[in-house]
Structure formats: structure tokens, C-alpha cells
Amino acid sequence: MKKLLKGFCVLSLLVLFAATANAAGMIKDYHAYRIKGQNIRKVVPVVDSILGKEVEVKKLARNAYYAAYGDEHYYMKFYPALHDTDVYIVTDTKYDKDDNGVTEFFKSQNYDYETLEDEEAYKEYKFDFVDYARSGALDGLFTLPDGLKPLKKGMSKLNDKMSKGNEKTSAIEYSEDNDPIDLTCVDSEEFYNANADVTVTVNEYRLKNKENKYVHAFEYVVKNNSDADIMVEKVSSERLASLKDVTTSTFVDMDRLDLADNLGVPLAVATGGLSLGFTVANNVRLARVIKEASRYAHSLPENYELKANSSMRILCLKFKDDPKPLQFTIKKGGQTYKFTY
């Protein structure tokens, strides 16, 4: 028992060291709001028109912005929240959460807003920020370096080599899936192709396990509105996430890696890579990832006959950093139609 208590004392000191050693310039505030009843595709153009006039503001990929005003630095990213829009903000200076430039913008646009209370969304948004900060895109906003980067790279290569030829990571043949989806839908869009008389509804979902850091699940509902059968000859994409991609990325980001990654190098080295608490074993957590992700990792359909006035569903995984659309080739009445959504 004494040895155990001594170990916890050492651990506490290491945590304190990791926190205080980097106190200078540390981020002082994370905050998020939800704009009610305003879809992100309406909000972002307004934001672009305003921030585009500010020379201090740099637009990053996928609705993210960075600004430096003297010694103060700000990161802001907008996220779809189905019919609403989330705004995630990181600063290295304290500010009044109820009265600042962002809330003034909300008021100027007559937006109804509230403080975000969605913990799962907070976790996802914070990971995205840390990923940005470590890429060097946010010069001035400090976050702990990825002390486990070499280890992660090595494990990723090893896992990739081991997964070759493994049936669990190979493409799973397309099949109908009509079961309900028990995930949070974060975005939805509907498209209509008049030539083929086809409606495509695209729904984006947040996954429940660790793979959500890298990928989102997508559901495509393709409806044939005509009274004639059509042939969905081919569905393809420039880039989708496979089960192999998901398991490789997720395996190097679990349990002790999570904690050491967040607390910094001294803690990771001092613990010798030992587990730092009562955590679920890696193999159990990876099994959960595989179970969840497998449903969305099937191959895309080819030569699928879509009956008149009926629908088909396609499930897939897309990388969050660069989601690519699906490309459809449809034959109807001797004509071939191609479209991308």
C-alpha cells in the first residue's frame, strides 16, 4: 500500500510539473456557443463577409479562423449541428463569455444563441483544435507538443503491416442496411437531379467511439422518383475511410496514450508507458471501434437495380479533415447520367 501511495504522489508531482512548466503562454479559455435555428451554410457566408475585411484574420480549412491582435490570439471554428450551428473558440486571454466580439456579432445578426452544453461535441472540437495547433497553423496559440508522435508513427506502421491480409480490414461487400442509426446527426443536405429524377439525401453522424476523432459516418438515401426502374451502375469516391484506416488511426490513440498525450512528455517517460489508471483494455476498446465502424465500411454499390418510386441507402465513412463526395453513374431509359454530391 505504501508503494502504491508513493506512486500516486510521484504521479501528482509529474502532472503538476507538466502543467507548470508550460504555464507561460498557455491557453486560458475554451468556450463554445450554439446558434439556434441557423444552419451553418447560412452562417458561414455572413462570417466570411465580415472577417474577410479584417487583415488580422486568417481563414483556415473547413470553417475555421485564426486571428492575432498584439499579444492576444484567437481560434474560432464553426460546426454543423443539424438545424443549428456550433461555434468553438480558443483564446490565450480571458474574456467575458457573455459580452465579447462574438456575442456582439450574434446580436447584430439577431441570432438566438446559448452556451454549448454538448459534452461529446466539446470533446470533438477540442481534438480538432489541438490537431490544428500541433500542425503549426496557429502560430502564437500554445498547446503541449505531441510527445508521443514518434511512438504513434512506429505503432501505426506496425499496425498497418500487421493488418495486411486481415479479413477484418478488407472491403466488405455492399448490402442493404435498413436498421435505425443510433448516432447524433450533425448535418443533413438534400439534392435533386432533374435529368435522372433522383433525390439524394446526405446525413452526417458523429460516431460514439474513438474513431470519431478522425472520421464521421455518412448516410446517403437515394430515391428514384420516377415510375421507371433505373440502374445505379456505379458509385465511387476519390477518398473514403476504410475499416483498416480507422483501426490503424484509433489503435495508437487509446488508454495510456490518451493520458500521456494530454499531459506531456515528462509523464509519458516517467511512467515507462505503464497504464495510469483503471482503463478499458486496448483490445476491448478496439473491438468496440471495429464493431461500430464496420457497419459504415462496406464497399460502394455497383449495378444496383433501383425500382420505381423506391429508395436505397448507402453508408460510408469520410475523413473529417477532407470529406470527399460520392460520384453516381445512373442509367435510365437508355441514357447515362452522372452527378456528384
N, C-alpha and C positions, 0 to 999 in steps of 0.2 A: 504493500500500500504506500509506503514511504517513497519507493522508487516511482510509483505512478504519480503521486502528488508532485514530486520533484520534476518529473517530466512535464507536467502541466504548467509548473512555474516557469520552466525554461521556454516552453511554447509561448506563454504570455509575454515574456520579455522579447522574444523574437518578433511577435506580432507588433509589439509597441515599437521596436526598432524599425521594422519595415514601414510603419506609419509615420514616425517622427523623422526618419532620415530623409523623407521626401516631402516634408511639410511645406517647405518654401515653394511657392508657385502651384500648390495643389489646388484642384478644383474645389470650389466652395459651395456650389449649388447645382443640383439636378432638379428639374421640375418639368411638369407636363400638364397640358390642358386638353380638353375635348371640346371642339366646336360643334354644337348641336345642330342637326338638320342641314349641314352644309357638306356636300360631297367634295372630296379632295380635288376633283377635276374642275370644280368651280373656284376653289380657294386658291390653289397654286398660281393660276394666271394673274390673279389680283396681287398676290405677294410678289411675283416676278415684276409686275409693272411698277411696283413701289420700290423694291430693293434694287432693281436694275439701275436706278438713278443714284444709288449710293456707291461711291468709289471704294469705300472700305469693305464692302460686302463681296464675297466670292461665292458663286454658286457651285456646289459640288454635285456629284451624281445623285439621281433619284430623289429630288425634292429636298435636298439638304443645303444649308448655307453656313458660311463661316465669316465672322467679322472681327476686326481688331480696331479698337478705339484707344490709342495710347497703350496703357498697361492692362486694359481690360479686353478680354477675349470672349467671344460668344459662338456657340454652335447651336444650330436650330434645324430640325428636320420634321417634315410633315408626313403623316402616315394615314392611309385609308382606314376608316373604322366603320365600314359598310356605308350607312347613310350619313355618318358623321366624319369628322376629321380630327386626328390627334396631332398635337404639336409638342415635340420633345426639345427641351432647352438645357444646355450645359454652359455654365459660366465659371470664371475664376474670381468673381467678385460677388459679394452679397447684394441682393436687390429685393425690393418689396414685391412679393408674388402677386399682390392684389392691385398694385399700381406701378406699371412699368411700360416700356415701349410696346411690348406685345399686347398687353391688355388694352392699351390705348388704340392699337390697331383693331382689335376686336370691336371695341366700342365705335370706332369710326365707320366700321362696315355693318354696324348693327347686328353683330354676331351674338348669338346666345351661347355662352361658354361656361365651363365648370372645371375645377381641378380634376385631373385624371385619377381614378381610383383603381384602375385595372392593373393588378399586380403582374399578370402574365405579360401584358403589353409593356409595362415598365422594364421587365427583365430583358425582353427582346430589344427594346430601344436602347438600353444601356449597352448591350453587347455590340450593337451596330456602331454606337459612338466610340467605344474602346477600339473597335476594329479600324475605324477612320483615324483615330488619334495615333495608333501604332503604325499606320501606313505613312505618316509624316505629312498628311494633308492638312493638319490643324496646327501649324506652327504657332506655338505660344500657349496652347492648351496642353497641360502636362497630365500624363497618366503613367502608371507604372509600366515599364517595358515588359515585353513578353519574355520573361526569364527562361521559360521552358521551350522557346522556339526551336533550338537545336534538337531537343528531345522529341518534340512533336514531329519535326520533319523526319527524324530517324524512324519513329514508330509508324508514321504514315507510309513511308517507303516499305517497311517490313510488312505492314498490314496489307498494302497493295499487292506485294509479291505473294503473300500467303493466300490472298483471296482469288488469285487467278485460277480458273477452272472450278471454283466453288459454285455449286448449283444455286446457293442462296443469293449470290450476287450476279447471276446471269439474268438475261432478259426473260421476263415471264410473259407468256403469250397472252394477247388481249382476250378478254372475256367480258361478258355483260356483268355489270355490278349495279344492282338496284337497291342495295341496302342503304339505310339512312346514314348520313355523315354526322358523327358526334364531335364536331370541331367548331371553333369560333370562326364564322365567316367575316373576313375583314374587308372584302371588296367584291363588287358584282357589276358586270357590264353586259349589255345585250347588243348584238349586232344583227343586221339583216342584209342578206344578199338577194336583191330583187331578181337577178337573172336565174339563179337556181331556186328561188323561192324557199330559202333556208334561213332559219333563225338560229343563231348561236349565242347561248348564254354562258358567260365565263365567271365562275365563282372562285375566289381565293380564300384559303383557310390557313389558320395558324395551327401547327401541329402541337402535340402535348409533350413530346419528349425532346431530348437534346438536339435532335436533327433540326429543330425549329430555328436554331442559330444560323443555319446555312440555307435551308430550303423551306418553301411553303408548298402546300398541296393545292392543286388546281382541279376543278371540275368543269368540264365542257359538256353542256347539254345541247345537242344538235337536233333540231326539229325540222322535219320535212313538212312544209305547209301545203304542198300540192296534193292533187288527187292521183298522182302517178308515182310509182316506185322510182327511187334513184339509187345509184351505186356510189358509195363512198369508196372511190378507187384507192386513195392513199391519204394518209395523214402523217405529216412529218414535222420536224422542228430542227432548227440549226443547233440547238443545245438544250437538252433536258438533263436532269439529275437522275442517275440510276441508283439502284439499291447499293451497288458497290461504292459509288461516290459517297453516299450517306453514311454507310458503315465505316468507311475509312476516315472520314472527317470527324465522325462522332466518337470513334473509339479513342482518339487521342485527346479527348476533351471531357474526361469523366473523373469522378471521385477525387482522389488526392491531387490530380492535375488541376481540377477546378480551383481548389483552395490555394494551392501553391501559386497558381497563375495570378490569382487576385491579390495575394499578399506579398509577392515579390520573391526575388532570388534568395536572400538570406534564409528565409523559412524553408524554401524548397531544398536547399543544400543541407541545412542543419538536420532536417528530418530524415535525410537519406532516402527520400521517396517513400517513406512508410505512410500507411494510412493514418489520417489525422482525426479520425472520429468514427462513429458508428454509421457507416455509409453502406449503401447497397452495392454489392459486388459488381465489378465491371461487366462480367459475363451476363449477369441478370439484367442490368440496365441496357446492354447492347441487344439482348434478346427482345426487350420491350421496343427498342428502336426498330429492329427488323420487323417485328410483328406489325407495328403501326405503318412503317414506310412501305412495306411490301404491297399493300393494297393500292398504292399510287405509283408503283414502279413497273407496271405492266408495259409491254410493247404497244405501240400505237396501231390502230386497226388498218387493215387493207382489204379491199374487195368486200366491203360490208354492204349488204343489201338493206337499205332503209326503206321500209314500207311507207305507202302513202299516209299522210297525216299521223305519223308516229315519230318517236324520238329515240335517240341513242345517247349513252353517257360515256365520256372518256375521262379517265382520271390520270393525272401525271404529277411529277414533282419538278419544280423550277427553282434554280438558284436565285436567292434573294438579291444578290449583287447585280445580276444581269438577266432578268427573266425574258426568255425568248418566246414569241408567239407560235401558234400551231399553223401549219400550212395545209390547206384542204384541196384535194383534187376530186371533183364530183362529176359523174356522168349522168345526164338526164336527157332523154329523147334524142339520143344520137349526138348531143352537144357535150363538150367538156368545159367545166367552169373551175377556175382556180381562185382562191381567196385566202387571205391571211388574217387571223385575229389572235 
